[in-house]
Amino acid sequence: MKPKRFRPDWTEQPPKPGTIRSIVKYGDPHSYKHPSDAWVKMMLREFNMSKADFSVKRNEGHEPVVLDRPPAMEPAHVEALARIVGEENVATDDYSRVRYATGMTSEEIWELRRGVIREVADVVVHPRDKKDVREIVRYCDAERIPITVFSAGSSVNFGCRPYKGGVTLVMSTHMNKLLEINELNHTARVQPGMFGPAYEEALNNAPEGFGCKRRYTCGHFPQSFEYSTVGGWVVTLGSGQASTYYGDACDIVFSQEYVTPVGTIRTLDYPATATGPKVNDIFKGSEGTFGILVELTMKIYRYMPENRRYFSFMFPTWEAAVDASREVMQRESGMPAIYRISDPEETDRGLKLYGVPGFVDAGLARLGFKPGRRSLCLGNVEGDGEYTRLVARTIKRVAREHGALPLSGYPARMWEHTRYTEPYMREDLNDYGIFLDTLETSVTWDNLHRVHQGVRAFIKSRPGTICMTHASHFYPQGTNLYFILMARMGADEYVEFQNGIIDRVLEHGGTPSHHHGIGRLLAPWMEPHLGREQMEVLRALKRHFDPHGIMNPGGQLGLDEIPPRR
């Protein structure tokens, strides 16, 4: 009889309302994804843990939220805001003030679990429409009250932390609807607080909901898709998993409407016009520092899932995978939608995560696809049937030219089935004192290996640290590197370690952020990366749109004074 495998006591109870854990838990309160048995074995070995280390959970956050910090705002201001939006849309209770001051940055989650509550707003306001937003901004500007925007709270860079108190404006409570589909122009007018699944479902069901002839898709599917909003995608320069075909959020947004302290700005619905620098582009990625996004017009695409073609390959080396990927992107025979390559460490650990049997692993090694060298590639092609056939054939030909082994479309389908659930593992790991975090950077083809090797060398110099890396957003000129980190360490050590990683990213030619925005986490690296001249342009825009500095103040994008991190 085989001995029973050791399995930690993973939590599967939804957090109680009003608790810290109800804030820090990612996604659906009733959903979980636990590390596989192979991953538990790996953590025991590589983190020098014993089964006893998995016997006691730490700082789970089951206690109620208690904030011994009364609002500093004068009651008259709270009453004035209530007159604008209605009393039912204003909150000053402890839970609301903490809940809507918290994103998904690992450090803030780690701190909350330990009862450390940093900056919070004095009052939380839920505007009903853009008229409410205009009145709130007008009032707060006149009274010099700071405003921080909260939509879904999926920020991973302190993007929704109200460093100077004031008002947190929650955009997803009421302003969350698809307003119109223009089938002739292939555009959709939508409110910024609409969550990804609701937006995609409405587009897929356009004939039933809007009387359209066809079904549509938004084309934007970040890992946070289920718990992020359309407006959040645009104001953080987000990128989705199908960006290689559809483009990033900045490519998909057609026009925008913002409420700023100096007035409302609505950019125009034209596909191209030579009318000087595009104001529409100025607001993309502005992260709430110029004004509040209240409406968007987005490009939409025909929804044709029946034509989708999946592919998966195993390359003998990471270098071969990179070379093949560059050829696919520069060949000018069409782009895949999803396209991912995993470096050797992510490939090998991913096989364990998905429970690939040992005999399959051994078989791959016998064929020359050895652990520590091989690289997994997977993805799909979307669009018209003839197009998807052409692109899929091209990818298969290029992969074979670079020594890849076809694995059928099954691994890609399996990955797609779980692609939004990986972040759920963080709760399990945090319960036992293990950090799980990510950092991402943009690279050109000619500096990809330099960034990959340099950053990994620094990360792996710390004993007992896992670093998995993949590229998943591809362009003819380059791609991204997405680093996933796992280690046992304290919060103070992690802050220093993370700062060192970001330093190495820039030192080797990467950017401080690519697809998650800057927030306050990466703000200190903005000027070293962009240079003083470009930063002064951004600061001049900030002074114009927000002369009294009320919009998301406290170091967002590095446009004003950056407070100490700890």
N, C-alpha and C positions, 0 to 999 in steps of 0.2 A: 504494500500500500504506500503510495507516494505521500511524503510529508506535506502538510497543508502549507500553501504559500503565505508568507507574511503580508498582511495588508493593513495599513494604518486605518484608524477609525475616522474616515472622511466624514465631514458634516453633510447631512442631507436634509436638515431642517431649515425651512425658510426663516429668515431673521424676523424677530418680532418688530412690529411697528414702533417707531420712536427710538430705536436703539442705534448705537454707533454702527453695528454690523449692517443694518438696513441701508446705511449710507455707503459703506465701503464695498459692499458686495456688488460685483459686476453683473449687469444684465437682469434677466428674469429671476425674481426671488426664489422660484421653485425649480430652477434649472441648475445642473451641475455637470462638470466634466472632470473626472479624477485622473491623476497620473496613472499610467498603466503599471502593471506589476514589474515589467522590465525597467521602467523609469524609477520605481521605488528601489529596486536593486541597484540601479546606477547611482542614485543619490546616496544610498548607504555607503557605497564604495568610494565615490568621488568626493563627498563632503565629510568623509570620515565620521559618519553617523552610526549609531547603534539603534537597535530596535527600541531601546529605552528612550531615545531622542524622539521617537514617534509615539510615545505613550502619553505625553502630556502636551496639551495644546496651550499656546501662549497668546494672551491678549486678543481673545476672539472678538471682543467688542459687543458682548451681549448686554452691556449695561445701558440704561437710558441716557440720552443726550442731556447733559446739564451744562448750561453756560452761565457761569457766575459773572455776567458782564451785561448789565442793563444797556439798552440802546442809548447812545450819546446824543441822538438827534432830538431836537426840541419837539414836544408833542404837537405844536402847531403845524410843523412840517408834515408829520404823519397824517394829521387831520386833513391837510390840504391835498395830499396824495390820495387819500381815501375819497375825497370829493370828486377827484378826476376819474378814478377807476371803480369806485364802489368799495365799501368797507370789506366786503367778502373777498376782495382781491388784494388786500393788504395784510401782511403778517409780521408780527414782531416776537413771536414765540421762539424759544431756544432752538427747537428742532429745525424750523424753517430757516433760521439765520445760519445754522451750521450746514444743513443739507444743501442750500443753494450757494454756499461759499466753497464747495468742495468739488474738485474734478477727480480724475483717475490717475494723477501723478503718483508713482510708487511711494515717494517720500511722504506726501500728505496722507495717504492711506495708512502707511506705517505709523505715522504720528497719531492719527486719530485712534487707531487701535490701542494706543498707549495712553489715551486720554489727553493728548496734547492738541489743543484747539488754537489755531493761529487766528489771523484776521477774519472778521465776519462783517456783514453789512449791519446797519442799524435797523433797516426795514426791508422787507421783501415785497415786491410789487408785481402783479400779474396783469399786464395791459391786455385789453380786449381787442384792440385794433390799432391802426397806425395813427388815428386821431388821438387816442390816449397817449401814444408814445410822443407825439408832437407836444402835447400839453405838459407831459412829465419833463421832457428835455428843456422846454421853455422855463418851467418853474425852477428846476434844479440849476440851470445856468444862472438865472437871476439870483438865486440864493447860494450859489457856489457849493452845491451838494454833489459829491462824486456819484457817478453811475457806473456800475459794472453789469455786463450782460451775461446771463445764464440761459442756455438753450436746452442742451441735453446733458451737459456735465461730463462729457467724454474727453475733455481736455487732458492731455498728458504732460502739460508744461506750466502748471499753475495759472492757466489762462482765465479762470473764472474766480480767482481769489480777490476779494475786495480789500486791497491793502489799505485804503484810506476810508473804510467804512462807507457811510452814506446809503445809497439805494442799490439793491440788486434787482435787476429787471428780468423776469422770467418770461421768455418769448414763446415757450412751447405749450403753455397751458391753454391759451385761447387762439393764438395766431399760428394755426397748424393745418391750414386747408389748401387744397388745390382749387384755385379760383376759376381757371379757364384753360382750355386746350385750343390752340390755333392749328388746325390740321393742315391748312395750306402752307403755313410757315414752319411747321414742325417745331412749335414752341409751346411751353406751358407756363402759365403765370401762377406762382405759388407763394404762400406765406413762409417766412423763414423758419418757423418753429415746427414744420411738418417733419415727422420722423421718416427715415428711409423706407421701411416696409410699407407704411401707409401711402407714401408717394408712389412707390413702384406698383403697388396693388391698384391704385387709382388709374395709373397709366395703362397697366395691363388690361384693365376693364373699361377702357375709354369708350367703347361702343355702348355699353350699358349705362355708364355714368354721365357721359357727355355727348352721346349721340354721334360718335365718330365712326368712320368707316373701318378704321384699322385699330389694332392694339399697339401700344408703345412701351418703351422701356426708358428709364432715366440714364442708363449706362454707367452709373456711379455706384460702386459697391465696396466701400472700405471695410476693413475687418470690423469696425465699429458700426457697420451699416444699420443693425437693428436698434442701436442706441445712440444715433447721431442724427442731426437734422440737416435739411437742405441748406439753410442759411449758414450753419456751422461749417459745412463743406467749403463754402465759397470764402468766408471771412478768414479761414485758416489755410487757404491754398491747398485743400485736401486732394488726395489722389485715391482712386478706387482700384480694386483688384483687376478690373478690366480696362484700365487706363491706356494700355498700349494701343487699343483700338479706338475707344471712345474719347480719350483725352482726360486730362485732369479737370478738377472742378473749375479752374480758371478758363479752360477751353470750352466748357459746357455752358457756363452762365452767359446769357445773351444781353441782358440789361438788368439794372438794379435801382432800387429806390432807398435812399438813406435819409434819416432825420438827423441833422447835425445842429449844434448850438447856433450856427449862423443861417440855418434854413434847411429846407428839404431839397434834395437833389435827386432827380429822376433821369437816368441816362436813357438814351434813345435806342429804339429797336431797329437797327440797321445791321446787315451782315458785314458791311464794309463801307467806310466813308472817309475821305481825306479831309477831315476837319480838325487837323492838329492832333496833339497828344490826346490819347483817349482817357477821359475822366473815368470811364467804366473800369479801366485797368487800374487806375489809382486806388480804387476802393477794394479791389480784390486783395485778400490777405491783410486787410487793415486791422483785424482782430479787435474791433470795437473802439479803436483809438481816435477815429475821426467822427464817427456817428453810429447810429443804430440802423442796421439793415431791417427794413419793414416789408419789402416785397421783392421778388425776383422773377425774371423771365428766363427760363432755362430751355436749352435745346433738348429735343426728344428724338428718339430713334424707333424705327419699326421693330416690333417685338416678334422675332421669328425663332423661337427655341427649337422648332423642329429641324432647323438647319445646323444646329450646333454640333461641332465635331471635337471630340476630346483626343488628346495625345499625351503620352508619357514616354520618357526615354531615360536610360541610365548611361551617362557618359563615363569614359574611363578616368577622366581627370576633370578638376574644376577649370583648368585652362582650356580644355577642349570644349567644355560647356559654354564658357565665355566667348570663345572664338566662333562657335556655331551660332550663338545668340546674336552676335554682332552681324554676322552674315545674313541672318533672317531679317533683322531690322533694316539693313542697308540694301537689301536685294531689290527693293521696289516692286515686289510681286504681291504685296498685301501684308497687313499686320494681323497677328492673332489678337484675341481679346485678352484672355488671361495667359500669361507666360511667366513662369518662375523657374529659377535655377537655384539649387541649394548647394552650399559649399560642403566639403567632405564631412565636417563635424555635424552640420545640420542633417545631412543625408543619413549618416549612420545612426544618429539619435532619433531621427524621424522614423526610421525603420523599426526601432524599438517602441516608439510611442504608438505606432499603428499596429504593433503586435505581429510583424512579419515573422513567419516561422524560421527557426534556425537553419533548416535544410535549404530554404530559399536563399538565405544570406550566404550560406556556404557555396551554393550553386553559382551565385553571382561572382564570388571570389574565384572559383575555378575557371570561369570564363574571362577572367582578367579585370573584373570590376571590383577591385580590392578595397577593403575598409581603410579609411584614412586617406583615400585618393579619389574615389568615385564621386559623381555628382548627379543628383536626380533633377530631371527637368519635367515639368508637367504644365498643362494648360488646355485652352480650347480656342476655337475659332467661331465667330458669330457673323451673321449677315445673310446675304442672299445665298442660295444653295450653290450656285456655280462659283461664287467667290469663296465660300468655305471649303469647297473641294480643292480649289486651286491652292489656297494658302496651306491647307493641311498637307497636300502633296509636297509642296515646297519645303515645309518644315521637316517632313520625314526624309526627304532627299538630303537636305543639308545636315541633318543629324547623323545619317549614315556616313556621309562624307567625312564626318569628324569622329567616327568610331563608336557611335552610340548604339545601344541595344534597345529595340522597340519593346515597350512593356504594355502595349495596348492602351486603351483609354481608361481602364479600371482605376489605376492610382489617382488619376485626375478627378474622376467621379467621386472616389472615396474622400479625397481632400475637399472637394466642393461641398460634400455633405456635412463636413464638420468645420468649414472655414470660419464661421463666426463664433465658434465655441471655445477656441484655444484660450482666450483670456479668462475663462471660468476657472482654470486651474490655479490662478493666483491665490484665491482664498485658501485652498488646501495647503499650498506651499507656505503662505504667510502664517497659517495656524501653527506651523512647526518651525518658524524662524528662518524661512528661506526666501530670499529676494528673487523676484522675477520681473525684469524690466526690459525695455527696448530703446534703442537709439537708431536713427536713420540719417543717411546722408546722400547727397547727389554726387555722382562721379561721371567723368567722361571716360571713354574707352581707354584713352592712353594713360589714365591715372588710376584705373580701377584696381589693378593688382597692388599698386603702391599703397593705396588707402586700406585695402583689405588686409594686406600683410602687416602694415604698420600698426593699425588699430588692434588687430588680433594679438600681435606680439605683446602689446601693453596689457591687454585684458588677461591673456594667459600667463603673464608674469606673476599674477597673483595666484598662489596655489589654491586648488579647489574651486576653480571658477569655470563654468561652462559658458561657451560663446558659440552660438549657432548663427549663421549668416546666410541670407538669401538676397537675390535680386528679383524684383517683381514689377517694376515700372520701367518699360523700355522705350527708347527713342533712337533714331538713327545716330545721334551724337553721344549717347551714353545710357546710363541706367542708374539705379539706386543700390545702396547696400543697407540692409536692414539687420542690425545686430540684436540678437536676443540673449540676455544675460541671466544666469542663475548662479547664486552663491549664498552661503551663510555668512552674514555680517551684520553689524549694527548700523543704525541710520547714519551716525556721524561718519563712520568709515565709508559708507556707500556714497555720501555726498562728495567726499574727497576723491573717491575712486571714479565716480561719474564725471567730475570736473576734469580729471586726468584723461579720460576717454575722449571727451569733447576737444580738449587741447590737441590730442593726437590726430583726431579727425581733420582739424584745420591744418595742423603741421604737415600732414601728408597730402593735402590738396582737396579735401572734401568740404562740404558746407555744414554750418551748424544745424541746419534742419532742412528737410525737403518736403515731406508730405504731412507734417503734423503742426505746422506753424512754429512760432517762436515763443509766444507767451512771455512769461517772466523768467522761466528756467534758462532759456538760451539767450536772453537779452544781453548779458555781458559780452557775448561773442559777436554781436551784430556789427559794431563799429570796426573791430579788428578784421572782420570778414569783408564788409562792404566798403570800408574806407570812410574817412571823415566827410568827403564831399557828398557821397550818396546819402549818408545819414543826415546831413544838413538839409538836403532836399526833403527828406521825410519829416524832419522836425519843422521845416517851414510849412509843410502841408498841415501838420498837427496844429501849429499856431493859428493857421488860417481857419480851419474848420472848428477848432476847439480853443478859442482864445483864453478861456479861463481854466483850462486844464481839468475839466470834470469828467471827461470820457475815459473810462477804464484806466485811471491813473495808477502810478506805482511801478513803473518800469516796463510795462507791456511794450514789446518790440524795441525796448531800449530808447524810447522816445522821450522819457523824462527820468527823473532820478530813480536809480535802481536800488531798492532797499536790500539790506543784508539778507542772505538766504536763510540763515538760522539765528 
